[in-house]
Amino acid sequence: TSTLSITEMGNATNRPDKVAGMHFFNPPQLMALVEVIKGEKTSQETINTLVELAKRLGKTPIVVKRDVRGFIVNRILGAVFNEAFWAYHRGEASKEGIDASVKYGGGFPMGWFELADFVGLDIAYEVGKILYEAYGERFKPCAEVIEPLVKEGKLGQKTGVGFYDWTKGRPRIPFNLLEEYDVERSWAVAVNEAAWLIHEDAATPVDIDTGMKLGTYWPSGPCEYADRTGIDVVLNKLKELYAKYNMEMYKPCPMLEEYVSKGWLGKKTGRGFY
């Protein structure tokens, strides 16, 4: 759903002002989050109506203020998946090592490879292609890692095998590998993509953080994480990765540079994303 254009769908009707997106998360009866997406011609009244409807359904709505591919949650997740796939492809860590670091070191509910399997590798692959079309080199996908599995029909949990074997239940990620991957890299690209969303006026820090915590059960939202860690620290991490790999994925969003130059470093200076 998050790869579809609300504007295009709205334009196919005679009343685009009354067309907006309502993106539920799987399984919808259990997940509290709903993304409400504004198309180019969607009226504020339509957005308000859907926000109220989501609340009446007992959900927590967040507003995507511009019709951007991936909306909020899948766009940030896409950046994080790419970073992990490239690290694995470059031979810097095993998939078990990355997942162990993310789960046991970072406090995330699932490792990135485990989560991709859970989502479905066919979906992750297609979303990855659409994000690349929308945002260019910043979302350069690592096709070598995911494409062969998709071609073989190994799509993750739903087919019994993907990155992992699911035939005996959820894969066991070995605890002793948690030093293999630096989870700060995951955070750095997540914060960078969050900054792009704010920079484009597509979302607010509070909606981004709410989305990542309720939509994917992250231990913290990327904006609060950056404010707590220090935006300067995250920026330096991105610069270090960009210098090392020369990939657009690590190129800092200008807004992060601007915040640091203003001395808005987060909690320690009293102003950051918040």
Protein Blocks (a to p, Z undefined) as FASTA:
>chain_A
ZZpcfklmmmmpcblmlgccddddddfklpmbdcddddfklcfklmmmmmmmmmmnopac
dddfbdcehijmmmmmmmmmmmmmmmmmnopacfklmmmmmmmmnopabdfklmmmmnop
klmmmmmmmmmmmnommloccfklmmmmmmnopabjknopafbccknopadddfklmmmp
cfklmmmmmmmmmmmmmmnopacfklmmmmmmmmnopabdfklmmmmnopklmmmmmmmm
mmmnopaklmccfklmmmmmnopabjknopafZZ
